[in-house]
Amino acid sequence: MNEIQTKIKNFLSKFFGNHNLQPDEDIFALGFVNSMFAMQLVLFVEQEFKIAIENEDLEFENFRTINSLTNLIERKTAIFVQ
């Protein structure tokens, strides 16, 4: 697990209690999430990784798993590097 994945997993563990969330596990399918959680997740990603989540980024597929979040963050941070 890389640093981005570890940060995401640590954040998510606050909401999922004792559940050992796997990098490819669908967090929405677990049934623990609601609209407030989704807003907190977006805010966490923006603040922790210093990126802006645009309207076109707000798709479930980008936020469904630790891996999909990691891919989104890596894409967004790569834009800043170029």
MDAnalysis code that builds the backbone (N, CA, C; Angstrom):
import MDAnalysis as mda
import numpy as np

u = mda.Universe.empty(246, n_residues=82, atom_resindex=np.repeat(np.arange(82), 3), trajectory=True)
u.add_TopologyAttr("name", ["N", "CA", "C"] * 82)
u.add_TopologyAttr("resid", np.arange(1, 83))
u.add_TopologyAttr("resname", ["MET", "ASN", "GLU", "ILE", "GLN", "THR", "LYS", "ILE", "LYS", "ASN", "PHE", "LEU", "SER", "LYS", "PHE", "PHE", "GLY", "ASN", "HIS", "ASN", "LEU", "GLN", "PRO", "ASP", "GLU", "ASP", "ILE", "PHE", "ALA", "LEU", "GLY", "PHE", "VAL", "ASN", "SER", "MET", "PHE", "ALA", "MET", "GLN", "LEU", "VAL", "LEU", "PHE", "VAL", "GLU", "GLN", "GLU", "PHE", "LYS", "ILE", "ALA", "ILE", "GLU", "ASN", "GLU", "ASP", "LEU", "GLU", "PHE", "GLU", "ASN", "PHE", "ARG", "THR", "ILE", "ASN", "SER", "LEU", "THR", "ASN", "LEU", "ILE", "GLU", "ARG", "LYS", "THR", "ALA", "ILE", "PHE", "VAL", "GLN"])
u.atoms.positions = np.array([
    [0.855, -1.175, 0.000],
    [0.000, 0.000, 0.000],
    [0.899, 1.236, 0.000],
    [0.636, 2.171, -0.926],
    [1.472, 3.365, -0.986],
    [0.969, 4.436, -0.006],
    [1.667, 5.556, 0.037],
    [1.350, 6.611, 1.012],
    [-0.060, 7.177, 0.817],
    [-0.457, 7.377, -0.428],
    [-1.802, 7.899, -0.694],
    [-2.851, 6.921, -0.183],
    [-2.691, 5.655, -0.508],
    [-3.643, 4.634, -0.065],
    [-3.712, 4.564, 1.459],
    [-2.569, 4.669, 2.113],
    [-2.530, 4.619, 3.576],
    [-3.293, 5.790, 4.183],
    [-3.104, 6.992, 3.641],
    [-3.823, 8.168, 4.146],
    [-5.327, 8.015, 3.956],
    [-5.727, 7.509, 2.797],
    [-7.152, 7.310, 2.528],
    [-7.726, 6.273, 3.482],
    [-7.020, 5.165, 3.645],
    [-7.507, 4.096, 4.525],
    [-7.625, 4.592, 5.963],
    [-6.652, 5.375, 6.427],
    [-6.714, 5.923, 7.784],
    [-7.928, 6.833, 7.953],
    [-8.205, 7.655, 6.947],
    [-9.386, 8.519, 7.008],
    [-10.660, 7.683, 7.041],
    [-10.765, 6.716, 6.147],
    [-11.970, 5.891, 6.056],
    [-12.195, 5.045, 7.297],
    [-11.124, 4.671, 7.972],
    [-11.268, 3.822, 9.164],
    [-12.065, 4.521, 10.261],
    [-12.112, 5.847, 10.249],
    [-12.919, 6.592, 11.220],
    [-14.410, 6.306, 11.039],
    [-14.794, 5.956, 9.822],
    [-16.201, 5.739, 9.493],
    [-16.587, 4.266, 9.469],
    [-15.606, 3.395, 9.272],
    [-15.894, 1.978, 9.094],
    [-15.523, 1.132, 10.302],
    [-15.129, 1.778, 11.387],
    [-14.869, 1.064, 12.633],
    [-13.883, -0.073, 12.493],
    [-14.280, -1.249, 12.922],
    [-13.389, -2.407, 12.931],
    [-13.281, -3.111, 11.583],
    [-14.018, -2.655, 10.584],
    [-13.967, -3.296, 9.269],
    [-12.612, -3.020, 8.617],
    [-11.917, -4.063, 8.207],
    [-10.616, -3.927, 7.550],
    [-10.836, -3.701, 6.055],
    [-11.007, -2.457, 5.687],
    [-11.317, -2.080, 4.314],
    [-10.145, -2.407, 3.396],
    [-10.439, -3.107, 2.316],
    [-9.424, -3.499, 1.338],
    [-9.353, -2.461, 0.214],
    [-8.193, -2.322, -0.443],
    [-8.020, -1.296, -1.477],
    [-9.017, -1.361, -2.630],
    [-9.531, -2.551, -2.937],
    [-10.465, -2.677, -4.054],
    [-11.904, -2.932, -3.607],
    [-12.179, -2.720, -2.329],
    [-13.518, -2.962, -1.783],
    [-14.416, -1.744, -2.015],
    [-15.619, -1.981, -2.486],
    [-16.579, -0.925, -2.805],
    [-17.165, -0.354, -1.511],
    [-16.764, 0.870, -1.165],
    [-17.215, 1.453, 0.103],
    [-18.698, 1.799, 0.075],
    [-19.244, 2.078, -1.094],
    [-20.668, 2.401, -1.182],
    [-21.528, 1.154, -1.018],
    [-21.033, 0.021, -1.474],
    [-21.775, -1.240, -1.356],
    [-21.857, -1.716, 0.092],
    [-20.965, -1.231, 0.944],
    [-20.964, -1.643, 2.348],
    [-22.142, -1.054, 3.119],
    [-22.732, 0.012, 2.599],
    [-23.923, 0.581, 3.216],
    [-23.668, 1.512, 4.385],
    [-22.421, 1.873, 4.637],
    [-22.093, 2.742, 5.766],
    [-22.097, 4.219, 5.392],
    [-22.319, 4.533, 4.142],
    [-22.118, 5.903, 3.685],
    [-23.438, 6.622, 3.433],
    [-23.364, 7.949, 3.523],
    [-24.504, 8.809, 3.214],
    [-23.971, 10.078, 2.555],
    [-24.834, 11.024, 2.273],
    [-24.402, 12.231, 1.570],
    [-23.416, 13.056, 2.395],
    [-23.578, 13.071, 3.708],
    [-22.638, 13.795, 4.568],
    [-21.250, 13.165, 4.478],
    [-21.200, 11.844, 4.496],
    [-19.921, 11.146, 4.354],
    [-19.270, 11.506, 3.019],
    [-20.052, 11.517, 1.954],
    [-19.514, 11.825, 0.629],
    [-18.898, 13.222, 0.608],
    [-19.562, 14.183, 1.234],
    [-19.024, 15.542, 1.307],
    [-17.734, 15.573, 2.116],
    [-17.697, 14.849, 3.230],
    [-16.490, 14.796, 4.053],
    [-15.337, 14.153, 3.294],
    [-15.640, 13.141, 2.509],
    [-14.610, 12.462, 1.729],
    [-14.009, 13.398, 0.685],
    [-14.847, 14.134, -0.017],
    [-14.357, 15.091, -1.011],
    [-13.509, 16.165, -0.332],
    [-13.980, 16.695, 0.777],
    [-13.235, 17.720, 1.509],
    [-11.889, 17.188, 1.994],
    [-11.875, 15.968, 2.515],
    [-10.624, 15.343, 2.948],
    [-9.637, 15.257, 1.786],
    [-10.086, 14.765, 0.654],
    [-9.202, 14.598, -0.506],
    [-8.638, 15.950, -0.937],
    [-9.485, 16.968, -1.010],
    [-9.022, 18.294, -1.422],
    [-7.996, 18.867, -0.452],
    [-8.268, 18.762, 0.835],
    [-7.378, 19.355, 1.833],
    [-6.097, 18.548, 2.019],
    [-6.219, 17.248, 2.111],
    [-5.056, 16.397, 2.380],
    [-4.066, 16.391, 1.218],
    [-4.586, 16.407, -0.003],
    [-3.724, 16.261, -1.168],
    [-3.588, 17.548, -1.971],
    [-4.164, 18.635, -1.450],
    [-4.023, 19.970, -2.052],
    [-4.433, 19.974, -3.524],
    [-5.598, 19.393, -3.793],
    [-6.132, 19.371, -5.150],
    [-7.564, 19.885, -5.127],
    [-8.042, 20.296, -6.282],
    [-9.435, 20.728, -6.419],
    [-10.209, 19.620, -7.120],
    [-11.300, 19.213, -6.507],
    [-12.187, 18.237, -7.126],
    [-13.214, 19.020, -7.944],
    [-13.157, 18.849, -9.241],
    [-14.049, 19.565, -10.157],
    [-15.354, 18.784, -10.323],
    [-16.357, 19.448, -10.873],
    [-17.650, 18.791, -11.097],
    [-17.509, 17.501, -11.897],
    [-16.643, 17.513, -12.911],
    [-16.485, 16.318, -13.738],
    [-15.816, 15.164, -12.984],
    [-15.181, 15.461, -11.851],
    [-14.554, 14.420, -11.024],
    [-15.559, 13.746, -10.095],
    [-16.708, 14.374, -9.897],
    [-17.689, 13.893, -8.923],
    [-18.541, 12.747, -9.476],
    [-17.876, 11.651, -9.750],
    [-18.546, 10.437, -10.205],
    [-18.255, 9.331, -9.204],
    [-19.247, 8.480, -8.946],
    [-19.067, 7.398, -7.972],
    [-17.832, 6.561, -8.270],
    [-17.555, 6.336, -9.534],
    [-16.416, 5.482, -9.896],
    [-15.098, 6.035, -9.362],
    [-14.987, 7.343, -9.224],
    [-13.761, 7.948, -8.697],
    [-13.618, 7.782, -7.187],
    [-14.712, 7.492, -6.499],
    [-14.716, 7.460, -5.040],
    [-15.112, 6.099, -4.472],
    [-15.339, 5.126, -5.319],
    [-15.897, 3.835, -4.922],
    [-14.947, 2.978, -4.080],
    [-13.650, 3.047, -4.360],
    [-12.669, 2.215, -3.650],
    [-11.445, 3.053, -3.287],
    [-10.615, 2.515, -2.420],
    [-9.339, 3.172, -2.107],
    [-8.512, 3.296, -3.383],
    [-8.502, 2.246, -4.194],
    [-7.738, 2.277, -5.446],
    [-8.253, 3.340, -6.409],
    [-9.570, 3.477, -6.542],
    [-10.105, 4.480, -7.469],
    [-9.830, 5.897, -6.961],
    [-9.893, 6.099, -5.661],
    [-9.527, 7.399, -5.085],
    [-8.054, 7.702, -5.331],
    [-7.219, 6.699, -5.151],
    [-5.783, 6.862, -5.391],
    [-5.532, 7.254, -6.842],
    [-6.201, 6.594, -7.767],
    [-6.044, 6.926, -9.190],
    [-6.465, 8.362, -9.473],
    [-7.581, 8.791, -8.889],
    [-8.044, 10.164, -9.065],
    [-7.002, 11.149, -8.542],
    [-6.510, 10.917, -7.355],
    [-5.522, 11.813, -6.739],
    [-4.242, 11.844, -7.559],
    [-3.786, 10.700, -8.017],
    [-2.568, 10.654, -8.831],
    [-2.760, 11.402, -10.147],
    [-3.930, 11.277, -10.762],
    [-4.213, 12.024, -12.000],
    [-4.214, 13.528, -11.731],
    [-4.877, 13.926, -10.644],
    [-4.993, 15.352, -10.331],
    [-3.643, 15.955, -9.933],
    [-2.844, 15.222, -9.184],
    [-1.539, 15.760, -8.781],
    [-0.562, 15.754, -9.950],
    [-0.716, 14.858, -10.898],
    [0.144, 14.836, -12.084],
    [-0.070, 16.087, -12.921],
    [-1.281, 16.621, -12.902],
    [-1.584, 17.849, -13.643],
    [-0.762, 19.010, -13.091],
    [-0.605, 19.071, -11.758],
    [0.167, 20.145, -11.135],
    [1.650, 20.038, -11.458],
    [2.143, 18.835, -11.610],
    [3.566, 18.609, -11.848],
    [3.948, 19.029, -13.258],
    [3.051, 18.865, -14.209],
    [3.365, 19.159, -15.614],
    [3.463, 20.621, -15.891],
])
